[in-house]
Amino acid sequence: MTNMITAHVVYATITGNNEDIADIVTEHLEDAGVKVTETEISQTDPSVFEDVDICVVCPYTYDEGALPEEGLDFYEDLSDEKLSGKVFGVAGSGDTFYEEYYNVSVDKFEEAFKKTGATIGADSVKINLEPDEDDIKKLDAFTEKLIEKAKSLQ
Ligand SMILES: Cc1cc2nc3c(=O)[nH]c(=O)nc-3n(C[C@H](O)[C@H](O)[C@H](O)COP(=O)(O)O)c2cc1C
């Protein structure tokens, strides 16, 4: 028997879109039998990722490419974590109206995770505003890939 896979999903939100994304990912992980915890970024220390197999961040982008203000400590500390052997994924909602700054926080979190030595489990997902039906399919495929990668590392 293989060990139960575990995950932690962290989101930053002002108007709820990224919480919705985190909920969709969390629900899919639960349905797949993964033991998952979901928390808000300002209430979370990135050391929680030390205790799980799959690490997920769902961030919004603000003020032309800015990270969530309440997540700056989390972001700084994440880069210093040692997460080799773990799988990570980033999925966030921004607004295409901001053109070259569209979902920049997603790219920034992907870079921070790469510094930790964690393995990317699926391409990052960028969503425009609220997740629609098509986005939910993308999030389901993203989540499946994270699970497959985590299984391959067990
Ligand atoms: C003042 C302001 C600045 C924003 N700047 C950006 C930006 O630079 N890039 C981007 O992709 N989205 C930007 N957005 C859009 C939000 O990221 C988008 O609405 C997102 O869905 C919010 O997520 P939330 O519902 O989880 O808070 C901005 C929104 C506001 C109100």
The ligand as an SDF file (V2000), in Angstrom:
LIG
                    3D

 31 33  0  0  0  0  0  0  0  0999 V2000
   -6.3630   48.3230   -7.9540 C   0  0  0  0  0  0  0  0  0  0  0  0
   -6.2750   47.0000   -8.6560 C   0  0  0  0  0  0  0  0  0  0  0  0
   -5.0840   46.6430   -9.2780 C   0  0  0  0  0  0  0  0  0  0  0  0
   -4.9790   45.4120   -9.9480 C   0  0  0  0  0  0  0  0  0  0  0  0
   -3.8060   45.0990  -10.5970 N   0  0  0  0  0  0  0  0  0  0  0  0
   -3.7260   43.9390  -11.2890 C   0  0  0  0  0  0  0  0  0  0  0  0
   -2.5380   43.5880  -12.0000 C   0  0  0  0  0  0  0  0  0  0  0  0
   -1.5290   44.2950  -12.0020 O   0  0  0  0  0  0  0  0  0  0  0  0
   -2.5140   42.4000  -12.6770 N   0  0  0  0  0  0  0  0  0  0  0  0
   -3.5880   41.5600  -12.7330 C   0  0  0  0  0  0  0  0  0  0  0  0
   -3.5060   40.5130  -13.3700 O   0  0  0  0  0  0  0  0  0  0  0  0
   -4.7340   41.8650  -12.0620 N   0  0  0  0  0  0  0  0  0  0  0  0
   -4.8200   43.0180  -11.3450 C   0  0  0  0  0  0  0  0  0  0  0  0
   -5.9740   43.3370  -10.6860 N   0  0  0  0  0  0  0  0  0  0  0  0
   -7.1290   42.4160  -10.8020 C   0  0  0  0  0  0  0  0  0  0  0  0
   -7.2430   41.3850   -9.6950 C   0  0  0  0  0  0  0  0  0  0  0  0
   -6.0530   40.6380   -9.5610 O   0  0  0  0  0  0  0  0  0  0  0  0
   -8.3880   40.4500  -10.0830 C   0  0  0  0  0  0  0  0  0  0  0  0
   -9.5970   41.1600   -9.9420 O   0  0  0  0  0  0  0  0  0  0  0  0
   -8.4440   39.1840   -9.2420 C   0  0  0  0  0  0  0  0  0  0  0  0
   -9.4480   38.3180   -9.7420 O   0  0  0  0  0  0  0  0  0  0  0  0
   -8.7110   39.4810   -7.7850 C   0  0  0  0  0  0  0  0  0  0  0  0
   -8.6390   38.2830   -7.0650 O   0  0  0  0  0  0  0  0  0  0  0  0
   -9.4850   38.0750   -5.7300 P   0  0  0  0  0  0  0  0  0  0  0  0
  -10.9640   38.0390   -6.1210 O   0  0  0  0  0  0  0  0  0  0  0  0
   -9.0240   36.7590   -5.2170 O   0  0  0  0  0  0  0  0  0  0  0  0
   -9.1830   39.2070   -4.8010 O   0  0  0  0  0  0  0  0  0  0  0  0
   -6.0940   44.5360   -9.9860 C   0  0  0  0  0  0  0  0  0  0  0  0
   -7.2810   44.8950   -9.3320 C   0  0  0  0  0  0  0  0  0  0  0  0
   -7.3730   46.1030   -8.6700 C   0  0  0  0  0  0  0  0  0  0  0  0
   -8.6740   46.4600   -7.9850 C   0  0  0  0  0  0  0  0  0  0  0  0
  1  2  1  0
  2  3  1  0
  2 30  2  0
  3  4  2  0
  4  5  1  0
  4 28  1  0
  5  6  2  0
  6  7  1  0
  6 13  1  0
  7  8  2  0
  7  9  1  0
  9 10  1  0
 10 11  2  0
 10 12  1  0
 12 13  2  0
 13 14  1  0
 14 15  1  0
 14 28  1  0
 15 16  1  0
 16 17  1  0
 16 18  1  0
 18 19  1  0
 18 20  1  0
 20 21  1  0
 20 22  1  0
 22 23  1  0
 23 24  1  0
 24 25  2  0
 24 26  1  0
 24 27  1  0
 28 29  2  0
 29 30  1  0
 30 31  1  0
M  END
$$$$
